[in-house]
Amino acid sequence: MHNDQSFLASVQYYYDKAARHISVSDALLAQIKACNSVYRMQFPVKIGKSIEVFTAYRVQHSHHKLPTKGGIRFSPEVNQDEVMALASLMTYKCAVVDVPFGGAKGGICLDTRKYNVEQLERITRRYTIELIKKNFIGAGIDVPAPDYGTGSREMAWILDTYQTMNQEETDVYACVTGKPVSQGGIRGRTEATGRGVYYGLNEVVSFKDDMKKLGLTTGLEGKRVAIQGLGNVGYYSAKFFAEAGAIIVGVGEYDAAIYNSKGIDVERLIKYKKRKGGVKGFPGVSTFKRREQILEMDCDILIPAALEGQIHERNAGRIKARIIGEAANGPITPKGEQILLRKGVMIVPDLYLNAGGVTVSYFEWLKNISRVRFGRLAKRFDELAYLKLTQTIEKLTNKGLSVREKMSITKGADEIDLVNSGLEETMVSAYNQIRDIWKKNKKIRDLRTAAYVCSLNKIATSYQLLGIFP
Ligand code: NAD
């Protein structure tokens, strides 16, 4: 990370900037800002013939709503400051999208490329045991999910470990989200964050006045998009942008950054990356000298989807994108942001834009505690009702529908339909809440401050309802 300051200090800077627009007591503002519980652990795991000691964390930022919720990161950069920053962001994120959880985050300091699957499994299971020992995991306590370096495989190991040690519990499946569908997961969770980034930006670019100020037309079609990080969030964002007619002109990865002004075929690229382990050497594209140049390339929308602190005071001045969509957490430092805002760049902030993951995690948790797949109760009933309706219309108008038309009209909603529509509704309505705050308050000049204000007002109200703060 190119620190102008630490990641936690950045999040707290944005918090303080927004807090000036909120009229609640200083004590309540201090309570919301603080990380409530910070658990640092070290544990040994046998790796090959030797024993390695791993450092790991779980931070619960706010208990104003329970359970707390947040991903688990595997990265050599993981440290207490980072996990505290990410846990704080989770609280603000949940409030922005009306997910009734407090924020949390976890991480293990390790480079996943240095360990085989069996070793990663042992490390993940041992980490879970540490969380269980200290009561830092459970359906009503704290619910992990995937983040950088982890996915459904790790979540399945966490569930299995938790289940083995808590056999009498009824809600075990809700102890972790982002699980494989076969193990209590929900359809649509894997792609949820990227899909949310797409729904969010699709809404952002739909406002004519806002786009005019940026010198852009409305709509995603034809927009030139550059993406840093083709992992879970970056790949799915790119996929949904491309499907909406945007042109993916550049992709930056760990090993190289590639570009083609005519567009890069994302599906071919992801298959290539899976085969080769990176994007270097992908045919039909040019390669930048330095991978960071992806951030500075000529494009309309830039999507940082890797790690924090990527855009800072030393490169912000060279950024050409008119819109930056923060798919990653904390990709822009405060000094970087000041430069970008002076240049009139629109920054769509992380605490809103990448909230699709936690939104669908919330749906998964609801599914697990209610023990029923969404769509199971209503699907057939709805289909029969739509069928009766179309038959009545056919009878009254004396006109018949084709089989295909009838099938599309009478289809009841499956789990995936409900998840995607719930996610779209969440992203669209949250953006409109944020934009309203931004437009109505002349002193709030950027979307990040508006998103924080939106979030902090809701959290402050929750605390006030608890009766502790006036
Ligand atoms: P991931 O591990 O699936 O992918 C990250 C990708 O970034 C990897 O392919 C990696 O090689 C690449 N990368 C790392 N450093 C890079 C660099 N300097 N330049 C270019 N590429 C680089 O992780 P992810 O889950 O997609 O998470 C990415 C970001 O999104 C993180 O900030 C994470 O906190 C955030 N996020 C993730 C989720 C989720 O549901 N997974 C939800 C919200 C936010």
Boltz pocket constraint, residues with backbone or C-beta under 6 A from the ligand:
constraints:
  - pocket:
      binder: B
      contacts: [[A, 71], [A, 146], [A, 147], [A, 148], [A, 149], [A, 150], [A, 189], [A, 190], [A, 193], [A, 228], [A, 229], [A, 230], [A, 231], [A, 232], [A, 233], [A, 234], [A, 252], [A, 253], [A, 254], [A, 256], [A, 291], [A, 305], [A, 306], [A, 307], [A, 308], [A, 327], [A, 328], [A, 329], [A, 354], [A, 355], [A, 357], [A, 358]]
      max_distance: 6.0
